[in-house]
Amino acid sequence: MTTQLVLTTAPDTELADRLAHELIANGLAACVKQFAPCQSTYRWQGQIERTTEIPLVIVTDDTRYPELEAWLKAAHPYDLPEILAIPCTGGHPGYLAWASNCTRAPT
């Protein structure tokens, strides 16, 4: 098992709070860090867009990632939400074990 950081954004604080809470409540994440609003500039459907978003960093286990991704796509209002998974190649062993235990799939 490998701990992963999953990056996503939410269009507002209310949704960011709800996503964070539900990811933890459903055991899909050990921790969700919600950052201050930021400005995102990107190309969408041929236009350059600029919007305010709330960045989220989600700590999960690679065994739960497929379910987390499917859940996040279904819960997110964007047609194409940012969902990027980054495997952690190192870290404090105790923290990595904690993250794995928090996201252990129900049996």
Secondary structure, DSSP 8 states (H G I E B T S, - for coil): --EEEEEEEESSHHHHHHHHHHHHHTTS-SEEEE---EEEEEEETTEEEEEEEEEEEEEEETTTHHHHHHHHHHH--SSS---EEEE-----HHHHHHHHHHT----
